[in-house]
Amino acid sequence: MAWVARIEDEGNPSDGPTRYHQAIRAAGREAVENALDRGWRPGRVVGVVHGYVLGDVDAWRNYHHRDGFQASKREWLSLMPSTVLSEFNQEFDFHGPTLGVTAMCASGVAGLLTAKSWIDSGMADDVIVLTSDLSLSPENCAAFAKVGVFFGDGPSLDICRPFQEGSRGFTGGEAAVGMVVSGRRDGSYATIRGGAMSHDAYHVISIDPGYSHVRRAFTTALENAGSTRARSST
């Protein structure tokens, strides 16, 4: 089985020893520079939230498949999820709460809700939300296919159809994305009004066919955002 997607060898080696590090740093840097160009200026406390699924799969494979006892200090430190975030904070002189969150496919949503809660509570003035996943190794693709959630035998838009009938499951995709979430509106693209998350505690890979908890997550998110539509539909 071949790789589904790979980052080209065009990263900046100074951003870290692996494509994973380089992708996170590049995505975060692009987000910060874009926000600065649009008029944003960092507040006194800037937090960082990193949402991910499996982390640096390539690096961990290399570590375990060779003599890990011979790894250098730099190689070992690069495996720690906190290292790339520390380097990112150092680059921009950010000082604030820093956190890695993993909620599998909902890691990005968890990151955004965490950022909003930090800003609403006064814990941070701004939060950089980074999300990344470069874990589509042949082994992981094969395992996901075996459990029945991954399908690589057709176009993505035919296989995964959110909010539509006929969706079969997930397709392959790897990405690193950075967003600046701020308590100030200067230069903003959009406003995060509210949100919610839930787990129906039904099965490790399947959703309860009754959808009651999925619906509750949607209505709770709309209520949290102050949507009148949510109140009229419940």
Rosetta blueprint (number, residue, H / E / L):
1 M L
2 A L
3 W L
4 V L
5 A L
6 R L
7 I L
8 E L
9 D L
10 E L
11 G L
12 N L
13 P H
14 S H
15 D H
16 G L
17 P L
18 T L
19 R H
20 Y H
21 H H
22 Q H
23 A H
24 I H
25 R H
26 A H
27 A H
28 G H
29 R H
30 E H
31 A H
32 V H
33 E H
34 N H
35 A H
36 L H
37 D H
38 R L
39 G L
40 W L
41 R L
42 P L
43 G L
44 R L
45 V L
46 V E
47 G E
48 V E
49 V E
50 H E
51 G E
52 Y E
53 V L
54 L L
55 G L
56 D L
57 V H
58 D H
59 A H
60 W H
61 R H
62 N H
63 Y H
64 H H
65 H H
66 R L
67 D L
68 G H
69 F H
70 Q H
71 A L
72 S L
73 K H
74 R H
75 E H
76 W H
77 L H
78 S H
79 L H
80 M L
81 P H
82 S H
83 T H
84 V H
85 L H
86 S H
87 E H
88 F H
89 N H
90 Q H
91 E H
92 F H
93 D L
94 F L
95 H L
96 G L
97 P L
98 T E
99 L E
100 G E
101 V E
102 T L
103 A L
104 M H
105 C H
106 A H
107 S H
108 G H
109 V H
110 A H
111 G H
112 L H
113 L H
114 T H
115 A H
116 K H
117 S H
118 W H
119 I H
120 D H
121 S H
122 G L
123 M L
124 A L
125 D L
126 D E
127 V E
128 I E
129 V E
130 L E
131 T E
132 S E
133 D E
134 L L
135 S L
136 L L
137 S L
138 P H
139 E H
140 N H
141 C H
142 A H
143 A H
144 F H
145 A H
146 K H
147 V L
148 G L
149 V L
150 F E
151 F L
152 G L
153 D L
154 G L
155 P L
156 S H
157 L H
158 D H
159 I H
160 C L
161 R L
162 P L
163 F L
164 Q L
165 E L
166 G L
167 S L
168 R L
169 G L
170 F E
171 T L
172 G L
173 G L
174 E L
175 A E
176 A E
177 V E
178 G E
179 M E
180 V E
181 V E
182 S E
183 G L
184 R L
185 R L
186 D L
187 G L
188 S L
189 Y L
190 A L
191 T L
192 I L
193 R L
194 G L
195 G L
196 A L
197 M L
198 S L
199 H L
200 D L
201 A L
202 Y L
203 H L
204 V L
205 I L
206 S L
207 I L
208 D L
209 P L
210 G L
211 Y L
212 S H
213 H H
214 V H
215 R H
216 R H
217 A H
218 F H
219 T H
220 T H
221 A H
222 L H
223 E H
224 N H
225 A L
226 G L
227 S L
228 T H
229 R H
230 A H
231 R H
232 S H
233 S H
234 T L
